[in-house]
């Protein structure tokens, strides 16, 4: 397994992984990333300054297993980035790969000059929320920024 920066040829697989994961957990609802057109061309979205998207790559099977990124979401303070679009295939979960991916994202955020990382999630993704807590994210009482994901009811923050 390798964690590397997104490439254009990863776009289709990542769009499918994001949608299938949300369907799996019954979270494919309006107000979620499920309906965002940008998930069809993530490689283009992450050319924004101080952003990146990492892909978890299966070296043996030449296959995308998931990904996640850091993005300067509109409306966030300049010292805060958002951890975004973090999704893994079912066979990849529970093996420490999510923790490695988040670690790589947090390292990038710090190196890019951010001091805080914010995220949004939902009750349906409780396994991910549990991992975020274990990695030091704390709950917030309200959303930050303008992600456009009004369905998300869990907001968290971590200093990096």
C-alpha positions, -999 to +999 in steps of 0.1 A: +000+000+000+011+035-009-003+069+001+004+093-028-010+125-043-041+123-064-037+118-102-064+125-128-068+088-135-079+083-099-110+106-103-135+080-115-126+054-088-127+080-060-161+093-071-174+057-070-158+050-036-173+082-020-208+075-034-208+037-025-196+045+010-223+070+016-249+045+002-235+017+024-241+038+055-274+053+044-259+087+042-265+094+005-288+124+012-292+159-001-268+183+017-239+157+016-209+154-007-229+126-025-245+153-046-213+174-052-202+173-088-166+179-078-162+143-066-161+134-103-129+154-108-112+157-075-077+160-091-088+194-106-103+206-073-071+202-053-049+225-073-060+253-049-031+268-030-024+251+004-046+221-005-039+184-013-056+151-018-040+118-010-049+085-025-045+051-007-032+029-035-031-009-035+003-017-051-004-054-056-037-049-074-031-015-090-063-002-074-075+029-055-086+020-020-097+055-009-085+089-001-087+121+018-075+157+016-069+191+032-087+221+017-090+258+026-128+258+027-144+292+022-153+310+053-127+293+076-101+314+093-068+316+074-051+294+100-077+266+096-081+240+069-107+213+065-101+176+064-123+166+034-136+137+015-120+110+036-134+076+024-120+041+022-133+009+007-148-016+032-119-041+028-095-013+037-111-002+070-099-014+104-063-020+093-048+013+103-049+028+068-073+056+078-051+066+107-021+067+083-041+087+058-053+112+084-017+115+098-004+124+063-032+150+059-024+165+093+013+167+085+006+184+052-017+209+069+010+218+094+036+221+067+012+243+047+010+268+076-023+258+092-025+255+129-060+239+131-078+213+111-116+212+110-139+185+098-176+178+093-192+144+096-226+127+103-241+102+128-241+075+100-203+076+099-198+069+136-168+046+130-150+075+114-160+099+142-146+075+167-113+074+149-112+112+148-117+113+185-089+088+191-066+111+170-073+141+191-102+159+173-127+176+197-164+183+191-176+217+183-211+231+190-216+246+155-203+244+119-175+266+106-170+279+071-191+274+040-188+238+030-223+236+017-229+203+035-260+212+056-267+175+064-236+172+084-244+175+121-210+167+136-182+193+136-147+187+150-114+205+153-078+196+161-047+217+166-017+207+145 
